[in-house]
Amino acid sequence: MKNLFFILLSVSIVLASAGQPSPTASKGGSNSYSFIDYQKTFPRPNEALEKKEDTLQKQFEAKKLQWPAKYLYIRSFKYDSQLEVWVKNDVKDQFQLFKTYKVCALAGSLGPKRMQGDYQVPEGFYYINEFNPRSNYYLSLGINYPNVSDKILSDSLKPGSEIYIHGSCVTVGCIPIRDEQIDELYILAAHAKDQGQDFIPVHIFPIRYNVEKSIKYLESLTKDDGELKKFSDRLEDAFDYFEKYKQLPVVLIGEKGEYIINEAAPKKIKAVAETKQPVKRIPVQHRERNVGTLADAVHQWPQYPGGGQAFMKYLESLGNEMTAYLPRGINKAFIQVEFIVDKDGVPVNFKVLKGLKEGEDFNDELISRLEKMGTWQPATLHEKPVAKKMIQTITVEAN
């Protein structure tokens, strides 16, 4: 039999560099200093507990759930932009859905993360390995990327790291939710850890495998990519198992880094009919500049007129406008765009890094609209304006 590695319940948790103490019993015993007590020593978690703990308890009561939950399970769906929180209080019980949060931004596209700097959100089976009360994104929960599978299949020197579920609704490869949601999730996770759940599982899927439009979109991506299809099929096995039993599947890793879910048999390859017709297109001339030197590290990043929230609203509006240009049969797309904010604040040299296959007309229209976004406040280095490269993902979804 091939060598296999357990990765869910038989792994060693890595605590945050802040030196977090292991949870101790807060009831009985001489040592009553708990993980919750420790979190209260930080301003943001303490504020979140004071503001949200009573509300969460009432929400549990309304759903007839026992507060606080001893076991927490988190699963996220990239294409569907959702993050689910499941809870239970006995290991033999089935998980019950407590809440679903909207993932409010996405970097990269569907498919696993395989190297540092690819802006991909990982896909696979992870657990929370860090509570960060001083996050640059309000609060954050780290996940143990790269796991054993990632270390085998990803770039051996620079697989990437520091993947978080966090607030502030911005991302370069993490899972962002809003501040008023991450404080809830942080509290729930802290209580679960306080009661002894060192391994809080986080499963990240490309799609919801029971939503037709999501399935069709994934099929369009994997029809010419056998490796991505095999990878996705294994994730689907885990999704199906949980949907059926509301218990975590047993996840193993083969010697080649492949996931093995409850020894599920490989799925049969489905034939997908080719429906797209060739489209004639006229090349569009876009705004290009010879920018020269680009700053790598800066003291102040470029600022969109009106700030970060205004930029998010602009991207949301642009995504809505671009739905009219989606190719037939495609209802949702994640488009990753690179551009440069020059030292005079003018955005130039737009390029689509990841997007729709055979989507040249769509890309041209998107870039034409982006070029009209207005002048930014340029990045600064040593109090002087400099040119800075930006990468942003735009979600385009038809209602």
Steps between C-alpha positions, in 0.01 A plus 500: 500500500621848425624712785221723631503792739214603729458877487188591697505365853850361536700811417684733734354847537732796468417785736540862402832675540340715768549207734141400558448281805325168475144518631458394858188400682315812608274306734658315789867444559752751629586652164200694368682713240328394178555569132202736512666684791815526290309645205345761730848643558493632142285806418328372187398152622393650833286759321352228276414281801333789681307603190406167343511214753153563642355539149661173386361319804148621417545391138600154623192486723275602209637208296481263801876459508706459814727794583792506463569242232769248590562404137525741209530421129556763230460446128537756225394503134708723273273533194186538712670752732374335819648395833294267719530447876386162634482409872431210737567410864560125495740320271229247408246768406444623146622851422230766474529812286518812715565775247614575145716806432563662162864495394525858381812492279701240311852485362598261225269245342375147562766236561755435777779729611833375372758775554575822681366807324237324285223682692309174526277409792595141596261211446506193719487392864649718772459605861536824696853533630508864612285756676628846405351771727720773348428432133541774240152386392329553837501137622619188323516122528796332333473166320779246464581553132714336367377164631667167420334478157595858410863439597515206257313662210600866532821689424760335722682825583217756511160335548366811674370542855305729734148417385226640725130541545485869587299822502527825301358349178827513300726214397810384313432129545312467829131465592360842595169568674376819660625624837161442666519138382862415580448608860216244527706225340802588715287471816351166392846360420646632825225330702550172315875514565434597861306175539775289348448499121856557389424395143222718363458369142477738206406342166531720191313390187503655151119485475185373667465163331121507525442829312447456126655824376806442721540147364477624142761767562743247652439262210592776255832547682588133536394360161852551361685459830503140620713568809272778621197275446652215703586744778150646499340154499677412824370818662153408376530163677552684829212736428267208422599312815428796726173576322385143560617443859564851643825357637855573389641257245828319558756671279825328407788612281668263258871489429451724193313760703152398384204519738322173580154541655358201688654277229248633246538360148604735216207665323421419141597776259195674359498608137426870462355612167682781321251782443707812449524648152803691371457876528661758277658781694654837423815581704456792740780748566550556874692759700864395534790687655870439535492536876861423578587402857230339715523522877492167680466617862327833567416704808148579375302292251302669219163630615187490284295825506284473809699217658479122520125473556435723199725274291308190610171667403648598164611141433158366602328744263743415220439128554125556467549697177720230349240225538355607166830400334530150651520228232193285457474228763723683752318661793792586725869570453796611709727728299847578634638825362847652529565869450743773601415816687764733359671763710252760374213280623378395155417126474664352189619175337197289588537129442263209572703234682223247554150497364279347235636264239431641153385821667697757302200721430399490864855588609522791256173646625605456864836672446336784308274566797779466756705760314226754582509442877671833573825618653630344821718642773833339405711280722778673692849396598705733716222757450542493121238365255595172332341259253348188660360182347152395618314169464124481558231236451161611362193282549251503212175319578168501316192508723 
